[in-house]
């Protein structure tokens, strides 16, 4: 695994971009844009992680709940340990 992931390299390229639309922007404006993109990226992955975990919780709870929907009978044992 490399030390520099793709998001980080994209953010660094955005920050270093001296041509195009960023030529007129100040360093502070460029930094704000880069940090905004990083926050959006982080928030999306946090939201996906949250939905994934809750999905697992709901499916696990649903499957365990479905087991309890069916009526179950106790076996008819005539020998009860408390009757002795």
C-alpha positions as CSV (number, residue, x, y, z in Angstrom):
1,X,0.0,0.0,0.0
2,X,1.4,3.4,-0.9
3,X,1.9,6.2,1.6
4,X,-0.1,8.6,-0.6
5,X,-3.7,7.6,-1.2
6,X,-5.7,8.9,-4.2
7,X,-7.8,11.4,-2.3
8,X,-4.8,12.9,-0.7
9,X,-3.0,13.3,-4.0
10,X,-6.1,14.9,-5.6
11,X,-6.3,17.3,-2.7
12,X,-2.6,18.2,-3.0
13,X,-3.0,18.7,-6.7
14,X,-6.0,21.0,-6.1
15,X,-4.0,23.0,-3.6
16,X,-1.0,23.3,-5.9
17,X,-3.1,24.2,-9.0
18,X,-1.7,27.5,-10.3
19,X,-3.4,27.4,-13.7
20,X,-7.1,27.4,-14.7
21,X,-9.8,28.7,-12.4
22,X,-7.6,28.7,-9.3
23,X,-5.1,31.2,-10.7
24,X,-7.3,34.1,-9.5
25,X,-7.9,32.6,-6.0
26,X,-5.8,33.3,-3.0
27,X,-4.2,30.6,-1.0
28,X,-6.8,30.8,1.7
29,X,-9.6,30.4,-0.8
30,X,-7.9,27.3,-2.3
31,X,-7.3,25.9,1.1
32,X,-11.0,26.4,2.0
33,X,-12.0,24.6,-1.2
34,X,-9.7,21.7,-0.6
35,X,-10.8,21.3,3.1
36,X,-14.4,21.5,2.0
37,X,-13.9,18.7,-0.5
38,X,-12.1,16.6,2.2
39,X,-14.9,17.1,4.7
40,X,-17.5,16.1,2.1
41,X,-15.5,13.0,1.2
42,X,-15.1,12.1,4.9
43,X,-18.8,12.7,5.6
44,X,-19.9,10.4,2.7
45,X,-17.8,7.6,4.0
46,X,-19.0,8.1,7.6
47,X,-22.6,8.1,6.4
48,X,-22.0,4.9,4.4
49,X,-20.4,3.2,7.4
50,X,-23.3,4.3,9.6
51,X,-25.9,2.9,7.1
52,X,-24.0,-0.3,6.8
53,X,-23.8,-0.8,10.5
54,X,-27.5,0.0,11.1
55,X,-28.4,-2.3,8.2
56,X,-26.5,-5.1,9.8
57,X,-28.2,-4.4,13.2
58,X,-31.7,-4.3,11.6
59,X,-31.2,-7.5,9.6
60,X,-29.8,-9.3,12.6
61,X,-32.6,-8.1,14.8
62,X,-35.1,-9.0,12.2
63,X,-33.8,-12.5,11.7
64,X,-33.8,-13.1,15.5
65,X,-37.2,-11.7,15.8
66,X,-38.5,-13.9,13.1
67,X,-37.4,-16.9,15.1
68,X,-39.5,-15.8,18.0
69,X,-42.7,-15.3,15.9
70,X,-43.3,-19.0,15.5
71,X,-45.0,-20.5,18.5
72,X,-43.0,-23.1,20.2
73,X,-44.1,-25.8,22.6
74,X,-42.3,-27.3,25.4
75,X,-41.7,-31.0,25.2
76,X,-44.1,-33.1,27.3
77,X,-41.8,-34.4,29.9
78,X,-43.6,-36.2,32.7
79,X,-40.5,-36.2,34.9
80,X,-40.1,-32.7,36.2
81,X,-37.0,-32.1,38.3
82,X,-39.0,-29.9,40.8
83,X,-41.6,-32.7,41.4
84,X,-39.2,-35.0,43.3
